[in-house]
Amino acid sequence: MEETATYLIRPNHKHKFKPAIVKSCIREIVRERLSGMRYDPEGVTELTGSLAECIKDRVKGLGFDRYKLVVQVVIGEQRGQGVKMSLRCLWDADTDNYAEEVFINDSLFCAVTVFGSYYY
């Protein structure tokens, strides 16, 4: 049995990472899981992990073939303080992209970033 090579240099438009669709997906999951929730320092580690896994699984289901996904979730206690976050990546501007969403309620804040990096 002979394998056929699947060397794709660029994704077609249908399979390209679409930040607006991913952002909508993130927003839906975060609102569903965190609305009305209080900050709990004991449970935040498990919560960030389960949120990241849920978001990754949902984004994988969107059909962005050959994309490697990185999901970052940061949750902190909301006390009116400011938070600055920055990220740096080296990537192909034609194929790679990211989506981000921030959720805030009276008790906590949650910042989610999903990176999609095309796998050549």
N, CA, C and O atoms as CSV, one atom per row, in Angstrom:
chain,resi,resn,atom,element,x,y,z
A,1,MET,N,N,0.845,-1.177,0.000
A,1,MET,CA,C,0.000,0.000,0.000
A,1,MET,C,C,0.889,1.240,0.000
A,1,MET,O,O,1.795,1.363,0.825
A,2,GLU,N,N,0.633,2.128,-0.903
A,2,GLU,CA,C,1.448,3.323,-1.049
A,2,GLU,C,C,0.701,4.527,-0.484
A,2,GLU,O,O,-0.478,4.732,-0.771
A,3,GLU,N,N,1.403,5.316,0.319
A,3,GLU,CA,C,0.789,6.517,0.885
A,3,GLU,C,C,0.967,7.682,-0.073
A,3,GLU,O,O,2.001,7.810,-0.727
A,4,THR,N,N,-0.039,8.518,-0.148
A,4,THR,CA,C,0.093,9.719,-0.960
A,4,THR,C,C,0.477,10.877,-0.061
A,4,THR,O,O,-0.028,11.008,1.053
A,5,ALA,N,N,1.364,11.705,-0.549
A,5,ALA,CA,C,1.828,12.858,0.222
A,5,ALA,C,C,0.748,13.928,0.244
A,5,ALA,O,O,0.028,14.129,-0.734
A,6,THR,N,N,0.654,14.598,1.360
A,6,THR,CA,C,-0.330,15.680,1.497
A,6,THR,C,C,0.387,16.976,1.839
A,6,THR,O,O,0.067,17.629,2.832
A,7,TYR,N,N,1.343,17.337,1.026
A,7,TYR,CA,C,2.099,18.562,1.263
A,7,TYR,C,C,1.278,19.754,0.782
A,7,TYR,O,O,1.124,19.976,-0.419
A,8,LEU,N,N,0.769,20.493,1.712
A,8,LEU,CA,C,0.009,21.694,1.378
A,8,LEU,C,C,0.814,22.899,1.841
A,8,LEU,O,O,1.235,22.979,2.995
A,9,ILE,N,N,1.018,23.822,0.931
A,9,ILE,CA,C,1.824,24.988,1.273
A,9,ILE,C,C,0.980,26.044,1.979
A,9,ILE,O,O,1.474,26.746,2.860
A,10,ARG,N,N,-0.257,26.156,1.607
A,10,ARG,CA,C,-1.165,27.133,2.214
A,10,ARG,C,C,-2.541,26.494,2.374
A,10,ARG,O,O,-2.932,25.648,1.570
A,11,PRO,N,N,-3.271,26.895,3.407
A,11,PRO,CA,C,-4.642,26.384,3.531
A,11,PRO,C,C,-5.551,27.076,2.522
A,11,PRO,O,O,-5.323,28.233,2.169
A,12,ASN,N,N,-6.576,26.373,2.060
A,12,ASN,CA,C,-7.536,27.062,1.206
A,12,ASN,C,C,-8.409,27.957,2.092
A,12,ASN,O,O,-8.402,27.821,3.316
A,13,HIS,N,N,-9.144,28.851,1.481
A,13,HIS,CA,C,-9.916,29.841,2.244
A,13,HIS,C,C,-10.895,29.186,3.215
A,13,HIS,O,O,-11.104,29.681,4.322
A,14,LYS,N,N,-11.484,28.089,2.803
A,14,LYS,CA,C,-12.475,27.405,3.636
A,14,LYS,C,C,-11.870,26.896,4.947
A,14,LYS,O,O,-12.550,26.866,5.973
A,15,HIS,N,N,-10.610,26.501,4.916
A,15,HIS,CA,C,-9.970,25.895,6.082
A,15,HIS,C,C,-9.024,26.839,6.817
A,15,HIS,O,O,-8.345,26.420,7.754
A,16,LYS,N,N,-8.969,28.100,6.409
A,16,LYS,CA,C,-8.079,29.059,7.059
A,16,LYS,C,C,-8.637,29.455,8.433
A,16,LYS,O,O,-9.850,29.576,8.604
A,17,PHE,N,N,-7.750,29.652,9.397
A,17,PHE,CA,C,-8.136,30.049,10.754
A,17,PHE,C,C,-8.870,31.385,10.692
A,17,PHE,O,O,-8.339,32.366,10.171
A,18,LYS,N,N,-10.087,31.421,11.222
A,18,LYS,CA,C,-10.919,32.627,11.153
A,18,LYS,C,C,-11.141,33.179,12.560
A,18,LYS,O,O,-11.944,32.636,13.319
A,19,PRO,N,N,-10.431,34.261,12.913
A,19,PRO,CA,C,-10.506,34.806,14.271
A,19,PRO,C,C,-11.919,35.178,14.725
A,19,PRO,O,O,-12.257,34.968,15.891
A,20,ALA,N,N,-12.742,35.716,13.845
A,20,ALA,CA,C,-14.093,36.134,14.250
A,20,ALA,C,C,-14.934,34.933,14.690
A,20,ALA,O,O,-15.681,35.020,15.664
A,21,ILE,N,N,-14.815,33.830,13.982
A,21,ILE,CA,C,-15.572,32.625,14.337
A,21,ILE,C,C,-15.057,32.047,15.649
A,21,ILE,O,O,-15.841,31.630,16.501
A,22,VAL,N,N,-13.732,32.024,15.810
A,22,VAL,CA,C,-13.134,31.494,17.037
A,22,VAL,C,C,-13.492,32.378,18.221
A,22,VAL,O,O,-13.795,31.870,19.301
A,23,LYS,N,N,-13.463,33.698,18.033
A,23,LYS,CA,C,-13.816,34.632,19.113
A,23,LYS,C,C,-15.252,34.401,19.571
A,23,LYS,O,O,-15.526,34.404,20.771
A,24,SER,N,N,-16.157,34.204,18.642
A,24,SER,CA,C,-17.554,33.933,18.979
A,24,SER,C,C,-17.680,32.635,19.780
A,24,SER,O,O,-18.460,32.555,20.729
A,25,CYS,N,N,-16.920,31.643,19.395
A,25,CYS,CA,C,-16.907,30.355,20.096
A,25,CYS,C,C,-16.391,30.527,21.526
A,25,CYS,O,O,-16.979,30.001,22.471
A,26,ILE,N,N,-15.294,31.264,21.675
A,26,ILE,CA,C,-14.728,31.531,23.003
A,26,ILE,C,C,-15.754,32.256,23.869
A,26,ILE,O,O,-15.989,31.873,25.015
A,27,ARG,N,N,-16.360,33.300,23.318
A,27,ARG,CA,C,-17.330,34.106,24.062
A,27,ARG,C,C,-18.481,33.247,24.573
A,27,ARG,O,O,-18.891,33.369,25.727
A,28,GLU,N,N,-18.993,32.387,23.715
A,28,GLU,CA,C,-20.112,31.520,24.094
A,28,GLU,C,C,-19.733,30.594,25.254
A,28,GLU,O,O,-20.484,30.469,26.221
A,29,ILE,N,N,-18.589,29.960,25.158
A,29,ILE,CA,C,-18.155,29.024,26.203
A,29,ILE,C,C,-17.886,29.744,27.513
A,29,ILE,O,O,-18.321,29.292,28.572
A,30,VAL,N,N,-17.172,30.859,27.449
A,30,VAL,CA,C,-16.803,31.587,28.669
A,30,VAL,C,C,-18.047,32.128,29.370
A,30,VAL,O,O,-18.161,32.014,30.590
A,31,ARG,N,N,-18.969,32.707,28.628
A,31,ARG,CA,C,-20.203,33.218,29.250
A,31,ARG,C,C,-21.019,32.093,29.868
A,31,ARG,O,O,-21.562,32.231,30.964
A,32,GLU,N,N,-21.096,30.984,29.154
A,32,GLU,CA,C,-21.856,29.834,29.652
A,32,GLU,C,C,-21.257,29.290,30.948
A,32,GLU,O,O,-21.988,28.945,31.876
A,33,ARG,N,N,-19.944,29.215,31.008
A,33,ARG,CA,C,-19.277,28.591,32.159
A,33,ARG,C,C,-19.039,29.545,33.326
A,33,ARG,O,O,-18.987,29.104,34.474
A,34,LEU,N,N,-18.891,30.861,33.055
A,34,LEU,CA,C,-18.479,31.779,34.119
A,34,LEU,C,C,-19.544,32.768,34.579
A,34,LEU,O,O,-19.364,33.407,35.616
A,35,SER,N,N,-20.634,32.915,33.854
A,35,SER,CA,C,-21.678,33.855,34.283
A,35,SER,C,C,-22.191,33.465,35.659
A,35,SER,O,O,-22.577,32.318,35.884
A,36,GLY,N,N,-22.193,34.411,36.569
A,36,GLY,CA,C,-22.679,34.171,37.919
A,36,GLY,C,C,-21.698,33.458,38.829
A,36,GLY,O,O,-21.999,33.244,40.004
A,37,MET,N,N,-20.542,33.087,38.326
A,37,MET,CA,C,-19.557,32.367,39.140
A,37,MET,C,C,-18.758,33.344,39.997
A,37,MET,O,O,-18.468,34.465,39.578
A,38,ARG,N,N,-18.412,32.904,41.193
A,38,ARG,CA,C,-17.579,33.691,42.107
A,38,ARG,C,C,-16.141,33.194,42.010
A,38,ARG,O,O,-15.901,32.014,41.753
A,39,TYR,N,N,-15.190,34.098,42.215
A,39,TYR,CA,C,-13.776,33.715,42.196
A,39,TYR,C,C,-13.477,32.792,43.371
A,39,TYR,O,O,-13.815,33.104,44.513
A,40,ASP,N,N,-12.853,31.672,43.093
A,40,ASP,CA,C,-12.475,30.695,44.114
A,40,ASP,C,C,-11.008,30.327,43.894
A,40,ASP,O,O,-10.689,29.592,42.960
A,41,PRO,N,N,-10.109,30.834,44.750
A,41,PRO,CA,C,-8.683,30.558,44.541
A,41,PRO,C,C,-8.339,29.073,44.607
A,41,PRO,O,O,-7.348,28.639,44.020
A,42,GLU,N,N,-9.141,28.305,45.307
A,42,GLU,CA,C,-8.883,26.864,45.416
A,42,GLU,C,C,-9.220,26.124,44.117
A,42,GLU,O,O,-8.572,25.133,43.781
A,43,GLY,N,N,-10.214,26.597,43.401
A,43,GLY,CA,C,-10.673,25.875,42.211
A,43,GLY,C,C,-10.235,26.470,40.887
A,43,GLY,O,O,-10.568,25.939,39.827
A,44,VAL,N,N,-9.485,27.574,40.933
A,44,VAL,CA,C,-9.162,28.281,39.697
A,44,VAL,C,C,-8.209,27.483,38.794
A,44,VAL,O,O,-8.294,27.593,37.571
A,45,THR,N,N,-7.325,26.700,39.362
A,45,THR,CA,C,-6.399,25.911,38.540
A,45,THR,C,C,-7.154,24.882,37.707
A,45,THR,O,O,-6.911,24.744,36.508
A,46,GLU,N,N,-8.058,24.172,38.340
A,46,GLU,CA,C,-8.867,23.189,37.617
A,46,GLU,C,C,-9.779,23.872,36.598
A,46,GLU,O,O,-9.970,23.367,35.491
A,47,LEU,N,N,-10.338,25.019,36.975
A,47,LEU,CA,C,-11.240,25.745,36.085
A,47,LEU,C,C,-10.523,26.217,34.824
A,47,LEU,O,O,-11.051,26.068,33.722
A,48,THR,N,N,-9.323,26.786,34.971
A,48,THR,CA,C,-8.598,27.251,33.785
A,48,THR,C,C,-8.266,26.081,32.859
A,48,THR,O,O,-8.372,26.201,31.638
A,49,GLY,N,N,-7.867,24.962,33.437
A,49,GLY,CA,C,-7.555,23.785,32.622
A,49,GLY,C,C,-8.761,23.245,31.883
A,49,GLY,O,O,-8.669,22.909,30.703
A,50,SER,N,N,-9.894,23.158,32.567
A,50,SER,CA,C,-11.094,22.623,31.919
A,50,SER,C,C,-11.635,23.584,30.863
A,50,SER,O,O,-12.137,23.150,29.826
A,51,LEU,N,N,-11.536,24.890,31.124
A,51,LEU,CA,C,-11.952,25.877,30.119
A,51,LEU,C,C,-11.078,25.776,28.873
A,51,LEU,O,O,-11.587,25.769,27.752
A,52,ALA,N,N,-9.768,25.698,29.069
A,52,ALA,CA,C,-8.845,25.598,27.933
A,52,ALA,C,C,-9.133,24.346,27.112
A,52,ALA,O,O,-9.136,24.397,25.882
A,53,GLU,N,N,-9.371,23.241,27.774
A,53,GLU,CA,C,-9.654,21.982,27.078
A,53,GLU,C,C,-10.970,22.062,26.308
A,53,GLU,O,O,-11.051,21.614,25.164
A,54,CYS,N,N,-11.993,22.630,26.930
A,54,CYS,CA,C,-13.300,22.777,26.284
A,54,CYS,C,C,-13.199,23.668,25.041
A,54,CYS,O,O,-13.750,23.341,23.990
A,55,ILE,N,N,-12.494,24.788,25.170
A,55,ILE,CA,C,-12.324,25.716,24.047
A,55,ILE,C,C,-11.532,25.045,22.929
A,55,ILE,O,O,-11.902,25.153,21.760
A,56,LYS,N,N,-10.452,24.356,23.273
A,56,LYS,CA,C,-9.633,23.673,22.268
A,56,LYS,C,C,-10.465,22.641,21.505
A,56,LYS,O,O,-10.391,22.567,20.279
A,57,ASP,N,N,-11.252,21.850,22.224
A,57,ASP,CA,C,-12.077,20.829,21.573
A,57,ASP,C,C,-13.098,21.450,20.631
A,57,ASP,O,O,-13.316,20.949,19.528
A,58,ARG,N,N,-13.724,22.543,21.067
A,58,ARG,CA,C,-14.735,23.202,20.229
A,58,ARG,C,C,-14.096,23.811,18.984
A,58,ARG,O,O,-14.643,23.697,17.887
A,59,VAL,N,N,-12.941,24.459,19.147
A,59,VAL,CA,C,-12.268,25.077,17.997
A,59,VAL,C,C,-11.774,24.002,17.027
A,59,VAL,O,O,-11.832,24.196,15.813
A,60,LYS,N,N,-11.295,22.883,17.543
A,60,LYS,CA,C,-10.880,21.777,16.667
A,60,LYS,C,C,-12.039,21.322,15.792
A,60,LYS,O,O,-11.839,20.952,14.635
A,61,GLY,N,N,-13.231,21.348,16.334
A,61,GLY,CA,C,-14.414,20.928,15.597
A,61,GLY,C,C,-14.846,21.889,14.505
A,61,GLY,O,O,-15.742,21.571,13.723
A,62,LEU,N,N,-14.226,23.057,14.436
A,62,LEU,CA,C,-14.590,24.044,13.421
A,62,LEU,C,C,-13.966,23.745,12.059
A,62,LEU,O,O,-14.311,24.393,11.071
A,63,GLY,N,N,-13.061,22.784,11.994
A,63,GLY,CA,C,-12.533,22.347,10.700
A,63,GLY,C,C,-11.329,23.102,10.185
A,63,GLY,O,O,-11.136,23.187,8.972
A,64,PHE,N,N,-10.522,23.646,11.056
A,64,PHE,CA,C,-9.294,24.314,10.619
A,64,PHE,C,C,-8.210,23.246,10.463
A,64,PHE,O,O,-7.346,23.083,11.326
A,65,ASP,N,N,-8.276,22.528,9.349
A,65,ASP,CA,C,-7.364,21.404,9.110
A,65,ASP,C,C,-5.915,21.855,9.109
A,65,ASP,O,O,-5.584,22.931,8.610
A,66,ARG,N,N,-5.063,21.023,9.670
A,66,ARG,CA,C,-3.610,21.209,9.713
A,66,ARG,C,C,-3.171,22.380,10.587
A,66,ARG,O,O,-2.029,22.829,10.483
A,67,TYR,N,N,-4.053,22.877,11.441
A,67,TYR,CA,C,-3.669,23.945,12.369
A,67,TYR,C,C,-3.338,23.355,13.729
A,67,TYR,O,O,-4.063,22.506,14.248
A,68,LYS,N,N,-2.248,23.810,14.290
A,68,LYS,CA,C,-1.905,23.499,15.674
A,68,LYS,C,C,-2.507,24.612,16.517
A,68,LYS,O,O,-2.365,25.790,16.191
A,69,LEU,N,N,-3.172,24.245,17.588
A,69,LEU,CA,C,-3.855,25.219,18.436
A,69,LEU,C,C,-3.152,25.345,19.775
A,69,LEU,O,O,-2.713,24.357,20.363
A,70,VAL,N,N,-3.055,26.579,20.242
A,70,VAL,CA,C,-2.569,26.868,21.589
A,70,VAL,C,C,-3.649,27.702,22.254
A,70,VAL,O,O,-4.057,28.735,21.723
A,71,VAL,N,N,-4.115,27.258,23.418
A,71,VAL,CA,C,-5.161,27.976,24.146
A,71,VAL,C,C,-4.588,28.428,25.481
A,71,VAL,O,O,-4.091,27.618,26.263
A,72,GLN,N,N,-4.664,29.735,25.730
A,72,GLN,CA,C,-4.206,30.294,27.002
A,72,GLN,C,C,-5.412,30.881,27.729
A,72,GLN,O,O,-6.162,31.677,27.164
A,73,VAL,N,N,-5.591,30.483,28.986
A,73,VAL,CA,C,-6.682,30.998,29.813
A,73,VAL,C,C,-6.080,31.568,31.088
A,73,VAL,O,O,-5.338,30.884,31.793
A,74,VAL,N,N,-6.402,32.823,31.379
A,74,VAL,CA,C,-5.955,33.480,32.610
A,74,VAL,C,C,-7.198,33.908,33.373
A,74,VAL,O,O,-8.053,34.605,32.828
A,75,ILE,N,N,-7.302,33.494,34.632
A,75,ILE,CA,C,-8.424,33.896,35.488
A,75,ILE,C,C,-7.848,34.533,36.739
A,75,ILE,O,O,-6.914,34.008,37.345
A,76,GLY,N,N,-8.414,35.670,37.118
A,76,GLY,CA,C,-7.974,36.353,38.329
A,76,GLY,C,C,-9.151,36.949,39.070
A,76,GLY,O,O,-10.261,37.036,38.546
A,77,GLU,N,N,-8.888,37.354,40.295
A,77,GLU,CA,C,-9.936,37.968,41.107
A,77,GLU,C,C,-10.145,39.407,40.657
A,77,GLU,O,O,-9.187,40.145,40.427
A,78,GLN,N,N,-11.410,39.791,40.536
A,78,GLN,CA,C,-11.767,41.140,40.090
A,78,GLN,C,C,-11.913,42.050,41.301
A,78,GLN,O,O,-12.854,41.917,42.083
A,79,ARG,N,N,-10.971,42.973,41.445
A,79,ARG,CA,C,-11.031,43.949,42.534
A,79,ARG,C,C,-10.875,45.368,42.012
A,79,ARG,O,O,-10.538,46.280,42.768
A,80,GLY,N,N,-11.118,45.553,40.730
A,80,GLY,CA,C,-11.005,46.874,40.137
A,80,GLY,C,C,-9.590,47.230,39.712
A,80,GLY,O,O,-9.341,48.347,39.260
A,81,GLN,N,N,-8.670,46.298,39.852
A,81,GLN,CA,C,-7.291,46.559,39.476
A,81,GLN,C,C,-7.127,46.463,37.960
A,81,GLN,O,O,-7.965,45.881,37.271
A,82,GLY,N,N,-6.075,47.020,37.468
A,82,GLY,CA,C,-5.761,46.895,36.051
A,82,GLY,C,C,-4.847,45.700,35.828
A,82,GLY,O,O,-4.062,45.330,36.702
A,83,VAL,N,N,-4.955,45.116,34.672
A,83,VAL,CA,C,-4.089,43.995,34.304
A,83,VAL,C,C,-3.596,44.242,32.889
A,83,VAL,O,O,-4.383,44.555,31.996
A,84,LYS,N,N,-2.316,44.103,32.691
A,84,LYS,CA,C,-1.751,44.216,31.346
A,84,LYS,C,C,-1.144,42.873,30.986
A,84,LYS,O,O,-0.420,42.264,31.773
A,85,MET,N,N,-1.453,42.431,29.790
A,85,MET,CA,C,-0.923,41.156,29.304
A,85,MET,C,C,-0.353,41.393,27.916
A,85,MET,O,O,-0.897,42.179,27.140
A,86,SER,N,N,0.739,40.717,27.606
A,86,SER,CA,C,1.272,40.793,26.250
A,86,SER,C,C,1.797,39.427,25.841
A,86,SER,O,O,2.225,38.631,26.676
A,87,LEU,N,N,1.756,39.176,24.558
A,87,LEU,CA,C,2.212,37.910,23.996
A,87,LEU,C,C,3.007,38.213,22.737
A,87,LEU,O,O,2.708,39.166,22.018
A,88,ARG,N,N,4.000,37.417,22.480
A,88,ARG,CA,C,4.797,37.567,21.272
A,88,ARG,C,C,4.912,36.208,20.594
A,88,ARG,O,O,5.103,35.186,21.252
A,89,CYS,N,N,4.794,36.210,19.290
A,89,CYS,CA,C,4.909,34.971,18.527
A,89,CYS,C,C,5.667,35.240,17.234
A,89,CYS,O,O,5.653,36.351,16.704
A,90,LEU,N,N,6.313,34.221,16.750
A,90,LEU,CA,C,6.934,34.261,15.436
A,90,LEU,C,C,6.117,33.327,14.559
A,90,LEU,O,O,6.026,32.129,14.825
A,91,TRP,N,N,5.516,33.893,13.496
A,91,TRP,CA,C,4.650,33.065,12.679
A,91,TRP,C,C,4.535,33.591,11.267
A,91,TRP,O,O,5.103,34.628,10.924
A,92,ASP,N,N,3.800,32.871,10.461
A,92,ASP,CA,C,3.553,33.245,9.075
A,92,ASP,C,C,2.283,34.100,9.047
A,92,ASP,O,O,1.192,33.612,9.341
A,93,ALA,N,N,2.433,35.355,8.697
A,93,ALA,CA,C,1.302,36.288,8.718
A,93,ALA,C,C,0.216,35.923,7.701
A,93,ALA,O,O,-0.923,36.368,7.838
A,94,ASP,N,N,0.547,35.131,6.697
A,94,ASP,CA,C,-0.448,34.730,5.698
A,94,ASP,C,C,-1.369,33.613,6.186
A,94,ASP,O,O,-2.514,33.514,5.744
A,95,THR,N,N,-0.875,32.776,7.094
A,95,THR,CA,C,-1.664,31.604,7.485
A,95,THR,C,C,-2.023,31.565,8.964
A,95,THR,O,O,-3.081,31.050,9.325
A,96,ASP,N,N,-1.169,32.095,9.821
A,96,ASP,CA,C,-1.368,31.991,11.265
A,96,ASP,C,C,-2.146,33.195,11.786
A,96,ASP,O,O,-2.087,34.282,11.211
A,97,ASN,N,N,-2.874,32.989,12.882
A,97,ASN,CA,C,-3.659,34.074,13.450
A,97,ASN,C,C,-4.039,33.720,14.878
A,97,ASN,O,O,-3.655,32.671,15.394
A,98,TYR,N,N,-4.797,34.610,15.510
A,98,TYR,CA,C,-5.245,34.365,16.878
A,98,TYR,C,C,-6.588,35.038,17.101
A,98,TYR,O,O,-7.004,35.908,16.335
A,99,ALA,N,N,-7.257,34.615,18.169
A,99,ALA,CA,C,-8.508,35.239,18.601
A,99,ALA,C,C,-8.431,35.382,20.109
A,99,ALA,O,O,-7.853,34.538,20.794
A,100,GLU,N,N,-9.012,36.451,20.621
A,100,GLU,CA,C,-8.995,36.667,22.064
A,100,GLU,C,C,-10.339,37.189,22.533
A,100,GLU,O,O,-11.096,37.791,21.772
A,101,GLU,N,N,-10.616,36.945,23.802
A,101,GLU,CA,C,-11.863,37.396,24.417
A,101,GLU,C,C,-11.609,37.616,25.897
A,101,GLU,O,O,-10.878,36.854,26.529
A,102,VAL,N,N,-12.214,38.660,26.449
A,102,VAL,CA,C,-12.096,38.961,27.879
A,102,VAL,C,C,-13.497,38.955,28.476
A,102,VAL,O,O,-14.424,39.548,27.926
A,103,PHE,N,N,-13.635,38.277,29.605
A,103,PHE,CA,C,-14.896,38.211,30.340
A,103,PHE,C,C,-14.650,38.792,31.727
A,103,PHE,O,O,-13.651,38.474,32.372
A,104,ILE,N,N,-15.567,39.647,32.184
A,104,ILE,CA,C,-15.452,40.239,33.523
A,104,ILE,C,C,-16.824,40.212,34.181
A,104,ILE,O,O,-17.820,40.600,33.571
A,105,ASN,N,N,-16.872,39.750,35.434
A,105,ASN,CA,C,-18.072,39.927,36.247
A,105,ASN,C,C,-17.653,40.591,37.554
A,105,ASN,O,O,-16.519,41.059,37.658
A,106,ASP,N,N,-18.523,40.647,38.544
A,106,ASP,CA,C,-18.209,41.341,39.797
A,106,ASP,C,C,-17.113,40.661,40.606
A,106,ASP,O,O,-16.504,41.294,41.469
A,107,SER,N,N,-16.853,39.397,40.346
A,107,SER,CA,C,-15.931,38.628,41.170
A,107,SER,C,C,-14.625,38.235,40.483
A,107,SER,O,O,-13.596,38.085,41.142
A,108,LEU,N,N,-14.664,38.066,39.146
A,108,LEU,CA,C,-13.471,37.568,38.460
A,108,LEU,C,C,-13.340,38.141,37.060
A,108,LEU,O,O,-14.289,38.681,36.492
A,109,PHE,N,N,-12.130,38.005,36.521
A,109,PHE,CA,C,-11.909,38.305,35.110
A,109,PHE,C,C,-11.281,37.075,34.464
A,109,PHE,O,O,-10.598,36.288,35.118
A,110,CYS,N,N,-11.526,36.932,33.184
A,110,CYS,CA,C,-10.978,35.803,32.440
A,110,CYS,C,C,-10.546,36.306,31.066
A,110,CYS,O,O,-11.346,36.880,30.326
A,111,ALA,N,N,-9.287,36.089,30.734
A,111,ALA,CA,C,-8.755,36.449,29.419
A,111,ALA,C,C,-8.362,35.160,28.700
A,111,ALA,O,O,-7.589,34.357,29.221
A,112,VAL,N,N,-8.902,34.977,27.504
A,112,VAL,CA,C,-8.635,33.770,26.719
A,112,VAL,C,C,-8.029,34.174,25.383
A,112,VAL,O,O,-8.522,35.084,24.717
A,113,THR,N,N,-6.964,33.496,25.001
A,113,THR,CA,C,-6.351,33.676,23.692
A,113,THR,C,C,-6.190,32.306,23.046
A,113,THR,O,O,-5.715,31.360,23.674
A,114,VAL,N,N,-6.593,32.215,21.784
A,114,VAL,CA,C,-6.411,30.984,21.012
A,114,VAL,C,C,-5.547,31.325,19.801
A,114,VAL,O,O,-5.889,32.197,19.003
A,115,PHE,N,N,-4.431,30.628,19.679
A,115,PHE,CA,C,-3.530,30.797,18.547
A,115,PHE,C,C,-3.736,29.643,17.583
A,115,PHE,O,O,-3.831,28.487,17.995
A,116,GLY,N,N,-3.804,29.964,16.296
A,116,GLY,CA,C,-3.863,28.942,15.262
A,116,GLY,C,C,-2.635,29.065,14.382
A,116,GLY,O,O,-2.461,30.067,13.687
A,117,SER,N,N,-1.786,28.054,14.410
A,117,SER,CA,C,-0.548,28.062,13.630
A,117,SER,C,C,-0.606,26.940,12.600
A,117,SER,O,O,-0.736,25.768,12.952
A,118,TYR,N,N,-0.510,27.307,11.335
A,118,TYR,CA,C,-0.624,26.323,10.256
A,118,TYR,C,C,0.581,25.398,10.243
A,118,TYR,O,O,1.724,25.849,10.317
A,119,TYR,N,N,0.318,24.106,10.150
A,119,TYR,CA,C,1.366,23.093,10.164
A,119,TYR,C,C,1.707,22.698,8.730
A,119,TYR,O,O,0.891,22.099,8.030
A,120,TYR,N,N,2.909,23.037,8.305
A,120,TYR,CA,C,3.342,22.745,6.929
A,120,TYR,C,C,3.786,21.317,6.803
A,120,TYR,O,O,4.185,20.888,5.720
